[in-house]
Amino acid sequence: MHAVVIDVTISDRPAAEAELDGLAARVSAAPGFVAAYWVHLAGDKGTSMLVFDNPAAAEALAAMARTAPAAAVTTERIEVGEVIRHA
């Protein structure tokens, strides 16, 4: 499995949460989708981990995320990595 980790700065939390409904539907329909988690951290920070069953699917989602417009958040980092253990 491979994961896409995305860190964001949230400029408008209610708007960001409203955008998640459509985003979650698109991500879960992506080829190779396994699971996804969106987390609000302290202050205006957020992170997500999107898990896919193969590296190509994870890279495809990361490429889409790099070009997707987002009004309520600023993307700080997008990385793809191999999941080495899960429970």
Backbone as XML, in Angstrom:
<?xml version="1.0"?>
<chain id="A" units="angstrom">
  <residue number="1" name="MET">
    <atom name="N" x="0.835" y="-1.180" z="0.000"/>
    <atom name="CA" x="0.000" y="0.000" z="0.000"/>
    <atom name="C" x="0.879" y="1.241" z="0.000"/>
  </residue>
  <residue number="2" name="HIS">
    <atom name="N" x="0.303" y="2.321" z="-0.523"/>
    <atom name="CA" x="0.989" y="3.611" z="-0.547"/>
    <atom name="C" x="0.030" y="4.694" z="-0.086"/>
  </residue>
  <residue number="3" name="ALA">
    <atom name="N" x="0.579" y="5.722" z="0.559"/>
    <atom name="CA" x="-0.241" y="6.800" z="1.098"/>
    <atom name="C" x="0.193" y="8.139" z="0.524"/>
  </residue>
  <residue number="4" name="VAL">
    <atom name="N" x="-0.784" y="8.999" z="0.357"/>
    <atom name="CA" x="-0.540" y="10.398" z="0.016"/>
    <atom name="C" x="-0.769" y="11.182" z="1.300"/>
  </residue>
  <residue number="5" name="VAL">
    <atom name="N" x="0.242" y="11.936" z="1.726"/>
    <atom name="CA" x="0.135" y="12.759" z="2.924"/>
    <atom name="C" x="0.110" y="14.214" z="2.471"/>
  </residue>
  <residue number="6" name="ILE">
    <atom name="N" x="-0.919" y="14.924" z="2.893"/>
    <atom name="CA" x="-1.097" y="16.314" z="2.477"/>
    <atom name="C" x="-1.229" y="17.181" z="3.719"/>
  </residue>
  <residue number="7" name="ASP">
    <atom name="N" x="-0.385" y="18.195" z="3.826"/>
    <atom name="CA" x="-0.463" y="19.162" z="4.919"/>
    <atom name="C" x="-0.995" y="20.469" z="4.367"/>
  </residue>
  <residue number="8" name="VAL">
    <atom name="N" x="-1.923" y="21.086" z="5.104"/>
    <atom name="CA" x="-2.536" y="22.333" z="4.654"/>
    <atom name="C" x="-2.588" y="23.346" z="5.781"/>
  </residue>
  <residue number="9" name="THR">
    <atom name="N" x="-2.739" y="24.612" z="5.388"/>
    <atom name="CA" x="-3.103" y="25.684" z="6.297"/>
    <atom name="C" x="-4.538" y="26.056" z="5.948"/>
  </residue>
  <residue number="10" name="ILE">
    <atom name="N" x="-5.382" y="26.086" z="6.944"/>
    <atom name="CA" x="-6.809" y="26.316" z="6.741"/>
    <atom name="C" x="-7.107" y="27.798" z="6.940"/>
  </residue>
  <residue number="11" name="SER">
    <atom name="N" x="-7.677" y="28.437" z="5.915"/>
    <atom name="CA" x="-8.022" y="29.855" z="6.023"/>
    <atom name="C" x="-9.477" y="30.054" z="6.423"/>
  </residue>
  <residue number="12" name="ASP">
    <atom name="N" x="-10.323" y="29.069" z="6.180"/>
    <atom name="CA" x="-11.755" y="29.157" z="6.491"/>
    <atom name="C" x="-12.246" y="27.756" z="6.830"/>
  </residue>
  <residue number="13" name="ARG">
    <atom name="N" x="-12.266" y="27.425" z="8.122"/>
    <atom name="CA" x="-12.601" y="26.057" z="8.520"/>
    <atom name="C" x="-14.008" y="25.628" z="8.097"/>
  </residue>
  <residue number="14" name="PRO">
    <atom name="N" x="-15.053" y="26.426" z="8.306"/>
    <atom name="CA" x="-16.375" y="25.979" z="7.854"/>
    <atom name="C" x="-16.406" y="25.696" z="6.346"/>
  </residue>
  <residue number="15" name="ALA">
    <atom name="N" x="-15.767" y="26.536" z="5.555"/>
    <atom name="CA" x="-15.740" y="26.311" z="4.105"/>
    <atom name="C" x="-14.931" y="25.060" z="3.772"/>
  </residue>
  <residue number="16" name="ALA">
    <atom name="N" x="-13.824" y="24.852" z="4.472"/>
    <atom name="CA" x="-13.004" y="23.661" z="4.231"/>
    <atom name="C" x="-13.791" y="22.394" z="4.548"/>
  </residue>
  <residue number="17" name="GLU">
    <atom name="N" x="-14.520" y="22.404" z="5.653"/>
    <atom name="CA" x="-15.320" y="21.236" z="6.012"/>
    <atom name="C" x="-16.443" y="21.009" z="5.006"/>
  </residue>
  <residue number="18" name="ALA">
    <atom name="N" x="-17.018" y="22.079" z="4.497"/>
    <atom name="CA" x="-18.075" y="21.950" z="3.492"/>
    <atom name="C" x="-17.534" y="21.334" z="2.208"/>
  </residue>
  <residue number="19" name="GLU">
    <atom name="N" x="-16.301" y="21.673" z="1.834"/>
    <atom name="CA" x="-15.679" y="21.123" z="0.631"/>
    <atom name="C" x="-15.362" y="19.635" z="0.772"/>
  </residue>
  <residue number="20" name="LEU">
    <atom name="N" x="-15.230" y="19.162" z="2.002"/>
    <atom name="CA" x="-14.829" y="17.765" z="2.226"/>
    <atom name="C" x="-15.848" y="16.757" z="1.725"/>
  </residue>
  <residue number="21" name="ASP">
    <atom name="N" x="-17.128" y="17.097" z="1.727"/>
    <atom name="CA" x="-18.131" y="16.132" z="1.252"/>
    <atom name="C" x="-17.847" y="15.720" z="-0.188"/>
  </residue>
  <residue number="22" name="GLY">
    <atom name="N" x="-17.698" y="16.706" z="-1.054"/>
    <atom name="CA" x="-17.409" y="16.407" z="-2.459"/>
    <atom name="C" x="-16.041" y="15.784" z="-2.640"/>
  </residue>
  <residue number="23" name="LEU">
    <atom name="N" x="-15.063" y="16.286" z="-1.886"/>
    <atom name="CA" x="-13.706" y="15.757" z="-1.989"/>
    <atom name="C" x="-13.652" y="14.299" z="-1.556"/>
  </residue>
  <residue number="24" name="ALA">
    <atom name="N" x="-14.297" y="13.978" z="-0.449"/>
    <atom name="CA" x="-14.293" y="12.597" z="0.041"/>
    <atom name="C" x="-14.939" y="11.654" z="-0.973"/>
  </residue>
  <residue number="25" name="ALA">
    <atom name="N" x="-15.996" y="12.119" z="-1.620"/>
    <atom name="CA" x="-16.656" y="11.282" z="-2.631"/>
    <atom name="C" x="-15.736" y="11.035" z="-3.820"/>
  </residue>
  <residue number="26" name="ARG">
    <atom name="N" x="-15.026" y="12.070" z="-4.273"/>
    <atom name="CA" x="-14.109" y="11.900" z="-5.417"/>
    <atom name="C" x="-12.937" y="11.001" z="-5.053"/>
  </residue>
  <residue number="27" name="VAL">
    <atom name="N" x="-12.368" y="11.199" z="-3.877"/>
    <atom name="CA" x="-11.223" y="10.386" z="-3.461"/>
    <atom name="C" x="-11.634" y="8.927" z="-3.315"/>
  </residue>
  <residue number="28" name="SER">
    <atom name="N" x="-12.760" y="8.660" z="-2.678"/>
    <atom name="CA" x="-13.167" y="7.273" z="-2.450"/>
    <atom name="C" x="-13.541" y="6.560" z="-3.745"/>
  </residue>
  <residue number="29" name="ALA">
    <atom name="N" x="-13.827" y="7.317" z="-4.801"/>
    <atom name="CA" x="-14.135" y="6.709" z="-6.097"/>
    <atom name="C" x="-12.885" y="6.497" z="-6.958"/>
  </residue>
  <residue number="30" name="ALA">
    <atom name="N" x="-11.743" y="6.973" z="-6.488"/>
    <atom name="CA" x="-10.502" y="6.862" z="-7.264"/>
    <atom name="C" x="-10.038" y="5.403" z="-7.328"/>
  </residue>
  <residue number="31" name="PRO">
    <atom name="N" x="-9.450" y="5.002" z="-8.442"/>
    <atom name="CA" x="-8.924" y="3.637" z="-8.559"/>
    <atom name="C" x="-7.911" y="3.334" z="-7.453"/>
  </residue>
  <residue number="32" name="GLY">
    <atom name="N" x="-8.003" y="2.153" z="-6.868"/>
    <atom name="CA" x="-7.052" y="1.725" z="-5.860"/>
    <atom name="C" x="-7.302" y="2.259" z="-4.468"/>
  </residue>
  <residue number="33" name="PHE">
    <atom name="N" x="-8.384" y="3.006" z="-4.271"/>
    <atom name="CA" x="-8.668" y="3.617" z="-2.971"/>
    <atom name="C" x="-8.830" y="2.556" z="-1.888"/>
  </residue>
  <residue number="34" name="VAL">
    <atom name="N" x="-8.213" y="2.817" z="-0.713"/>
    <atom name="CA" x="-8.353" y="1.937" z="0.450"/>
    <atom name="C" x="-9.026" y="2.686" z="1.606"/>
  </residue>
  <residue number="35" name="ALA">
    <atom name="N" x="-8.483" y="3.847" z="1.974"/>
    <atom name="CA" x="-9.011" y="4.604" z="3.111"/>
    <atom name="C" x="-8.488" y="6.035" z="3.043"/>
  </residue>
  <residue number="36" name="ALA">
    <atom name="N" x="-9.172" y="6.932" z="3.747"/>
    <atom name="CA" x="-8.716" y="8.324" z="3.811"/>
    <atom name="C" x="-9.091" y="8.923" z="5.155"/>
  </residue>
  <residue number="37" name="TYR">
    <atom name="N" x="-8.223" y="9.787" z="5.654"/>
    <atom name="CA" x="-8.439" y="10.465" z="6.929"/>
    <atom name="C" x="-8.057" y="11.922" z="6.771"/>
  </residue>
  <residue number="38" name="TRP">
    <atom name="N" x="-8.936" y="12.818" z="7.203"/>
    <atom name="CA" x="-8.661" y="14.255" z="7.210"/>
    <atom name="C" x="-8.681" y="14.694" z="8.664"/>
  </residue>
  <residue number="39" name="VAL">
    <atom name="N" x="-7.638" y="15.398" z="9.090"/>
    <atom name="CA" x="-7.473" y="15.733" z="10.502"/>
    <atom name="C" x="-7.235" y="17.228" z="10.658"/>
  </residue>
  <residue number="40" name="HIS">
    <atom name="N" x="-8.006" y="17.859" z="11.561"/>
    <atom name="CA" x="-7.746" y="19.257" z="11.921"/>
    <atom name="C" x="-6.771" y="19.236" z="13.085"/>
  </residue>
  <residue number="41" name="LEU">
    <atom name="N" x="-5.668" y="19.940" z="12.927"/>
    <atom name="CA" x="-4.652" y="20.016" z="13.967"/>
    <atom name="C" x="-4.788" y="21.351" z="14.701"/>
  </residue>
  <residue number="42" name="ALA">
    <atom name="N" x="-3.880" y="21.624" z="15.610"/>
    <atom name="CA" x="-3.922" y="22.865" z="16.374"/>
    <atom name="C" x="-3.904" y="24.087" z="15.456"/>
  </residue>
  <residue number="43" name="GLY">
    <atom name="N" x="-4.604" y="25.109" z="15.886"/>
    <atom name="CA" x="-4.614" y="26.367" z="15.138"/>
    <atom name="C" x="-5.259" y="26.212" z="13.787"/>
  </residue>
  <residue number="44" name="ASP">
    <atom name="N" x="-4.550" y="26.658" z="12.768"/>
    <atom name="CA" x="-5.100" y="26.642" z="11.404"/>
    <atom name="C" x="-4.478" y="25.546" z="10.537"/>
  </residue>
  <residue number="45" name="LYS">
    <atom name="N" x="-3.951" y="24.511" z="11.160"/>
    <atom name="CA" x="-3.278" y="23.444" z="10.412"/>
    <atom name="C" x="-4.180" y="22.231" z="10.220"/>
  </residue>
  <residue number="46" name="GLY">
    <atom name="N" x="-3.931" y="21.489" z="9.149"/>
    <atom name="CA" x="-4.642" y="20.255" z="8.890"/>
    <atom name="C" x="-3.749" y="19.298" z="8.130"/>
  </residue>
  <residue number="47" name="THR">
    <atom name="N" x="-4.071" y="18.032" z="8.207"/>
    <atom name="CA" x="-3.319" y="17.032" z="7.462"/>
    <atom name="C" x="-4.280" y="15.939" z="7.016"/>
  </residue>
  <residue number="48" name="SER">
    <atom name="N" x="-3.909" y="15.253" z="5.968"/>
    <atom name="CA" x="-4.710" y="14.120" z="5.524"/>
    <atom name="C" x="-3.791" y="12.993" z="5.101"/>
  </residue>
  <residue number="49" name="MET">
    <atom name="N" x="-4.302" y="11.780" z="5.216"/>
    <atom name="CA" x="-3.598" y="10.604" z="4.722"/>
    <atom name="C" x="-4.596" y="9.820" z="3.889"/>
  </residue>
  <residue number="50" name="LEU">
    <atom name="N" x="-4.261" y="9.643" z="2.618"/>
    <atom name="CA" x="-5.102" y="8.948" z="1.662"/>
    <atom name="C" x="-4.359" y="7.689" z="1.250"/>
  </residue>
  <residue number="51" name="VAL">
    <atom name="N" x="-4.936" y="6.528" z="1.493"/>
    <atom name="CA" x="-4.246" y="5.259" z="1.290"/>
    <atom name="C" x="-4.794" y="4.551" z="0.052"/>
  </residue>
  <residue number="52" name="PHE">
    <atom name="N" x="-3.861" y="4.038" z="-0.761"/>
    <atom name="CA" x="-4.199" y="3.340" z="-1.999"/>
    <atom name="C" x="-3.470" y="2.004" z="-2.038"/>
  </residue>
  <residue number="53" name="ASP">
    <atom name="N" x="-4.003" y="1.091" z="-2.837"/>
    <atom name="CA" x="-3.435" y="-0.255" z="-2.846"/>
    <atom name="C" x="-2.216" y="-0.412" z="-3.744"/>
  </residue>
  <residue number="54" name="ASN">
    <atom name="N" x="-1.816" y="0.655" z="-4.460"/>
    <atom name="CA" x="-0.622" y="0.567" z="-5.305"/>
    <atom name="C" x="-0.015" y="1.954" z="-5.492"/>
  </residue>
  <residue number="55" name="PRO">
    <atom name="N" x="1.280" y="2.005" z="-5.810"/>
    <atom name="CA" x="1.953" y="3.303" z="-5.917"/>
    <atom name="C" x="1.432" y="4.163" z="-7.063"/>
  </residue>
  <residue number="56" name="ALA">
    <atom name="N" x="1.033" y="3.560" z="-8.165"/>
    <atom name="CA" x="0.543" y="4.349" z="-9.300"/>
    <atom name="C" x="-0.730" y="5.091" z="-8.935"/>
  </residue>
  <residue number="57" name="ALA">
    <atom name="N" x="-1.620" y="4.448" z="-8.197"/>
    <atom name="CA" x="-2.865" y="5.100" z="-7.778"/>
    <atom name="C" x="-2.576" y="6.250" z="-6.822"/>
  </residue>
  <residue number="58" name="ALA">
    <atom name="N" x="-1.641" y="6.050" z="-5.907"/>
    <atom name="CA" x="-1.270" y="7.119" z="-4.974"/>
    <atom name="C" x="-0.652" y="8.292" z="-5.722"/>
  </residue>
  <residue number="59" name="GLU">
    <atom name="N" x="0.233" y="8.020" z="-6.655"/>
    <atom name="CA" x="0.866" y="9.095" z="-7.434"/>
    <atom name="C" x="-0.167" y="9.851" z="-8.269"/>
  </residue>
  <residue number="60" name="ALA">
    <atom name="N" x="-1.147" y="9.122" z="-8.817"/>
    <atom name="CA" x="-2.192" y="9.771" z="-9.610"/>
    <atom name="C" x="-3.009" y="10.726" z="-8.741"/>
  </residue>
  <residue number="61" name="LEU">
    <atom name="N" x="-3.349" y="10.302" z="-7.531"/>
    <atom name="CA" x="-4.106" y="11.175" z="-6.641"/>
    <atom name="C" x="-3.264" y="12.379" z="-6.239"/>
  </residue>
  <residue number="62" name="ALA">
    <atom name="N" x="-1.971" y="12.167" z="-5.964"/>
    <atom name="CA" x="-1.095" y="13.274" z="-5.590"/>
    <atom name="C" x="-1.008" y="14.295" z="-6.729"/>
  </residue>
  <residue number="63" name="ALA">
    <atom name="N" x="-0.908" y="13.818" z="-7.963"/>
    <atom name="CA" x="-0.856" y="14.728" z="-9.111"/>
    <atom name="C" x="-2.143" y="15.533" z="-9.209"/>
  </residue>
  <residue number="64" name="MET">
    <atom name="N" x="-3.271" y="14.883" z="-8.988"/>
    <atom name="CA" x="-4.547" y="15.595" z="-9.016"/>
    <atom name="C" x="-4.598" y="16.647" z="-7.903"/>
  </residue>
  <residue number="65" name="ALA">
    <atom name="N" x="-4.142" y="16.289" z="-6.718"/>
    <atom name="CA" x="-4.170" y="17.215" z="-5.586"/>
    <atom name="C" x="-3.284" y="18.427" z="-5.831"/>
  </residue>
  <residue number="66" name="ARG">
    <atom name="N" x="-2.172" y="18.220" z="-6.521"/>
    <atom name="CA" x="-1.257" y="19.340" z="-6.791"/>
    <atom name="C" x="-1.875" y="20.391" z="-7.709"/>
  </residue>
  <residue number="67" name="THR">
    <atom name="N" x="-2.838" y="20.010" z="-8.513"/>
    <atom name="CA" x="-3.435" y="20.950" z="-9.466"/>
    <atom name="C" x="-4.853" y="21.369" z="-9.087"/>
  </residue>
  <residue number="68" name="ALA">
    <atom name="N" x="-5.405" y="20.800" z="-8.019"/>
    <atom name="CA" x="-6.787" y="21.093" z="-7.633"/>
    <atom name="C" x="-6.874" y="22.448" z="-6.939"/>
  </residue>
  <residue number="69" name="PRO">
    <atom name="N" x="-7.803" y="23.292" z="-7.373"/>
    <atom name="CA" x="-7.988" y="24.563" z="-6.671"/>
    <atom name="C" x="-8.665" y="24.332" z="-5.325"/>
  </residue>
  <residue number="70" name="ALA">
    <atom name="N" x="-8.270" y="25.086" z="-4.335"/>
    <atom name="CA" x="-8.878" y="24.986" z="-3.009"/>
    <atom name="C" x="-8.994" y="26.390" z="-2.433"/>
  </residue>
  <residue number="71" name="ALA">
    <atom name="N" x="-10.202" y="26.845" z="-2.237"/>
    <atom name="CA" x="-10.422" y="28.202" z="-1.756"/>
    <atom name="C" x="-10.205" y="28.332" z="-0.249"/>
  </residue>
  <residue number="72" name="ALA">
    <atom name="N" x="-10.481" y="27.291" z="0.504"/>
    <atom name="CA" x="-10.475" y="27.395" z="1.959"/>
    <atom name="C" x="-9.179" y="26.929" z="2.611"/>
  </residue>
  <residue number="73" name="VAL">
    <atom name="N" x="-8.271" y="26.344" z="1.824"/>
    <atom name="CA" x="-6.998" y="25.877" z="2.375"/>
    <atom name="C" x="-5.852" y="26.233" z="1.423"/>
  </residue>
  <residue number="74" name="THR">
    <atom name="N" x="-4.658" y="26.305" z="1.999"/>
    <atom name="CA" x="-3.431" y="26.447" z="1.220"/>
    <atom name="C" x="-2.626" y="25.175" z="1.420"/>
  </residue>
  <residue number="75" name="THR">
    <atom name="N" x="-2.301" y="24.504" z="0.339"/>
    <atom name="CA" x="-1.531" y="23.264" z="0.437"/>
    <atom name="C" x="-0.077" y="23.596" z="0.724"/>
  </residue>
  <residue number="76" name="GLU">
    <atom name="N" x="0.461" y="22.998" z="1.762"/>
    <atom name="CA" x="1.852" y="23.232" z="2.168"/>
    <atom name="C" x="2.781" y="22.117" z="1.685"/>
  </residue>
  <residue number="77" name="ARG">
    <atom name="N" x="2.251" y="20.874" z="1.633"/>
    <atom name="CA" x="3.108" y="19.736" z="1.278"/>
    <atom name="C" x="2.237" y="18.592" z="0.796"/>
  </residue>
  <residue number="78" name="ILE">
    <atom name="N" x="2.721" y="17.917" z="-0.245"/>
    <atom name="CA" x="2.087" y="16.690" z="-0.728"/>
    <atom name="C" x="3.206" y="15.690" z="-0.973"/>
  </residue>
  <residue number="79" name="GLU">
    <atom name="N" x="3.138" y="14.550" z="-0.298"/>
    <atom name="CA" x="4.158" y="13.510" z="-0.477"/>
    <atom name="C" x="3.492" y="12.144" z="-0.584"/>
  </residue>
  <residue number="80" name="VAL">
    <atom name="N" x="4.141" y="11.259" z="-1.316"/>
    <atom name="CA" x="3.682" y="9.876" z="-1.455"/>
    <atom name="C" x="4.728" y="8.972" z="-0.808"/>
  </residue>
  <residue number="81" name="GLY">
    <atom name="N" x="4.273" y="8.019" z="-0.004"/>
    <atom name="CA" x="5.196" y="7.091" z="0.626"/>
    <atom name="C" x="4.590" y="5.718" z="0.777"/>
  </residue>
  <residue number="82" name="GLU">
    <atom name="N" x="5.439" y="4.739" z="0.944"/>
    <atom name="CA" x="4.983" y="3.365" z="1.135"/>
    <atom name="C" x="4.504" y="3.161" z="2.575"/>
  </residue>
  <residue number="83" name="VAL">
    <atom name="N" x="3.360" y="2.530" z="2.729"/>
    <atom name="CA" x="2.861" y="2.165" z="4.050"/>
    <atom name="C" x="3.646" y="0.929" z="4.483"/>
  </residue>
  <residue number="84" name="ILE">
    <atom name="N" x="4.390" y="1.045" z="5.560"/>
    <atom name="CA" x="5.232" y="-0.084" z="5.983"/>
    <atom name="C" x="4.612" y="-0.912" z="7.105"/>
  </residue>
  <residue number="85" name="ARG">
    <atom name="N" x="3.547" y="-0.400" z="7.741"/>
    <atom name="CA" x="2.865" y="-1.155" z="8.783"/>
    <atom name="C" x="1.522" y="-0.480" z="9.052"/>
  </residue>
  <residue number="86" name="HIS">
    <atom name="N" x="0.514" y="-1.270" z="9.335"/>
    <atom name="CA" x="-0.756" y="-0.714" z="9.773"/>
    <atom name="C" x="-1.395" y="-1.686" z="10.760"/>
  </residue>
  <residue number="87" name="ALA">
    <atom name="N" x="-2.324" y="-1.171" z="11.533"/>
    <atom name="CA" x="-2.987" y="-2.012" z="12.543"/>
    <atom name="C" x="-4.474" y="-1.757" z="12.526"/>
  </residue>
</chain>
